[in-house]
């Protein structure tokens, strides 16, 4: 039976990994297997932690969902790394806000 798209939602690398792991290996196509391999190698936190971090970044720090996802995918450790992600849209972010994001990411990683 052909599958159809029901909805489209941006998700993080850890969330994509969780979705692909739910599918039986023999049902995965070549592209899905490669994607699962990629997500396994590059997931820096669990899907649950990723969802929590995205939610906190979007609500508490007023970041867009797409920006929050990119931050969670990269898990930057320094202001400079974070500034690179956030400056792609020409946004100027205060040092205080950068520190808040880094602090939140460190807290999520330690949980």
C-alpha positions in Angstrom: 0.0 0.0 0.0 1.5 3.4 -1.0 2.3 5.8 1.8 1.2 9.4 1.8 2.4 12.5 3.5 0.0 13.4 6.3 2.0 16.4 7.7 5.4 18.1 7.5 7.3 19.1 10.6 10.9 20.0 11.0 12.7 17.6 13.4 16.1 17.3 14.9 18.7 14.7 14.0 18.0 12.8 17.3 14.2 12.8 16.6 14.9 11.5 13.0 17.0 8.7 14.5 14.1 7.7 16.9 11.6 7.7 14.0 13.9 5.5 11.8 14.7 3.1 14.7 11.0 2.3 15.0 10.9 0.9 11.5 11.9 -2.7 11.0 15.3 -2.9 9.3 14.1 -4.9 6.4 11.5 -2.2 5.6 14.1 0.5 5.3 15.2 1.5 1.8 18.8 2.4 1.0 18.2 6.1 1.7 16.6 5.4 5.0 19.5 3.1 6.0 22.0 5.8 5.2 20.0 8.4 7.1 19.8 6.1 10.1 23.5 5.6 10.0 24.1 9.3 9.8 21.7 10.1 12.7 23.3 7.4 14.8 26.8 8.9 14.2 25.7 12.6 14.7 23.1 12.6 17.4 24.6 14.3 20.3 21.7 13.8 22.7 18.6 11.7 23.0 15.4 12.5 21.1 13.6 13.3 24.4 16.3 15.7 25.5 16.3 17.2 22.0 12.6 17.9 22.2 13.0 19.4 25.6 15.8 21.7 24.5 13.9 22.8 21.3 10.9 23.6 23.4 12.9 25.6 25.9 14.8 27.5 23.2 11.7 28.5 21.4 9.6 29.4 24.5 12.1 30.9 27.0 14.6 32.4 24.6 12.2 33.3 21.7 14.1 31.5 19.0 12.4 30.2 15.9 11.9 26.4 15.8 14.3 26.0 12.8 17.0 27.9 14.7 16.4 25.8 17.8 16.7 22.6 15.8 20.0 23.7 14.2 21.3 24.6 17.7 20.3 21.2 19.1 21.8 19.4 16.1 25.2 21.1 16.6 25.1 21.5 20.4 27.6 24.4 20.3 29.9 24.8 23.3 31.1 28.3 22.7 29.6 31.7 22.0 31.4 31.9 18.7 29.9 28.5 17.5 26.5 29.6 18.6 26.8 33.1 17.1 27.7 31.4 13.7 24.4 29.5 13.8 22.3 32.4 14.8 23.9 35.0 12.5 22.8 33.2 9.3 19.7 35.3 9.2 21.5 38.5 10.1 20.3 38.4 13.7 22.4 40.1 16.3 22.3 38.3 19.6 23.5 39.7 22.9 26.3 38.0 24.8 23.8 37.4 27.7 21.4 35.5 25.4 24.3 33.5 23.9 25.4 32.6 27.5 21.8 31.6 28.4 21.6 29.2 25.4 25.0 27.6 26.1 24.0 27.2 29.8 20.7 25.6 28.8 22.5 23.2 26.4 25.0 22.2 29.1 22.2 21.6 31.5 20.3 19.4 29.0 23.4 17.4 28.2 24.1 16.6 31.9 20.5 15.4 32.6 
